Amino acid sequence: MAEPTELAEIDLDVADVKRIALTTDPQGETMICFEMASGQVMNLVFSPETFTKLEALMAKANEAKAQVSPIQ
């Protein structure tokens, strides 16, 4: 059996965050819509568990950034 092919990473230049669509149902999905530099819109859809993980990672990144460059 052939080994699985490793997928390449994709780098996209985000020009704008268009919107974040949150559902009122705690079991629902969260969608973040980005506009790329090319004008194309990309929608990222997260399960509640994945979005919670993203929020935690962003909080850690913000904390690390604040320690490096504190507000003056």
C-alpha positions as CSV (number, residue, x, y, z in Angstrom):
1,M,0.0,0.0,0.0
2,A,1.3,3.4,-0.9
3,E,2.2,5.9,1.8
4,P,-0.1,8.9,2.1
5,T,1.1,12.0,0.3
6,E,1.9,14.9,2.6
7,L,-0.3,17.9,1.7
8,A,1.4,21.2,1.1
9,E,0.7,24.2,3.3
10,I,-1.3,27.1,1.7
11,D,-0.4,30.7,2.5
12,L,-3.1,33.2,1.7
13,D,-2.9,37.0,2.0
14,V,-6.0,38.1,3.9
15,A,-7.1,41.6,3.0
16,D,-10.0,41.9,5.3
17,V,-12.1,39.9,7.9
18,K,-15.6,40.3,6.5
19,R,-17.7,38.8,9.3
20,I,-17.9,36.1,12.0
21,A,-21.2,34.2,12.0
22,L,-22.0,32.6,15.4
23,T,-24.9,30.3,15.9
24,T,-27.2,30.6,18.9
25,D,-27.2,26.9,19.3
26,P,-24.3,25.8,21.5
27,Q,-24.0,22.6,19.3
28,G,-23.8,24.8,16.2
29,E,-20.9,25.8,14.0
30,T,-19.0,29.1,13.8
31,M,-18.1,30.6,10.4
32,I,-15.4,33.2,9.9
33,C,-15.4,34.9,6.4
34,F,-12.2,36.3,5.1
35,E,-11.6,38.3,1.9
36,M,-8.4,37.4,0.2
37,A,-6.1,40.0,-1.4
38,S,-7.4,38.7,-4.8
39,G,-11.0,39.6,-3.8
40,Q,-12.1,36.0,-3.3
41,V,-14.0,35.2,-0.1
42,M,-13.0,32.2,2.0
43,N,-15.4,30.8,4.6
44,L,-13.8,28.8,7.5
45,V,-16.4,26.7,9.3
46,F,-15.5,25.4,12.8
47,S,-17.2,22.9,15.0
48,P,-17.7,24.1,18.6
49,E,-14.8,22.1,19.8
50,T,-12.4,23.3,17.1
51,F,-13.5,27.0,17.6
52,T,-12.9,26.6,21.4
53,K,-9.4,25.3,20.6
54,L,-8.8,28.3,18.2
55,E,-9.9,30.7,20.9
56,A,-7.5,29.2,23.4
57,L,-4.6,29.3,21.0
58,M,-5.3,33.0,20.1
59,A,-5.5,33.9,23.8
60,K,-2.1,32.3,24.4
61,A,-0.7,34.1,21.3
62,N,-2.1,37.4,22.5
63,E,-0.6,36.9,26.0
64,A,2.8,36.1,24.5
65,K,2.7,39.1,22.3
66,A,1.7,41.4,25.2
67,Q,4.7,40.2,27.2
68,V,7.0,41.0,24.3
69,S,5.5,44.4,23.5
70,P,3.5,45.7,26.5
71,I,1.1,48.6,26.1
72,Q,2.9,51.9,26.9
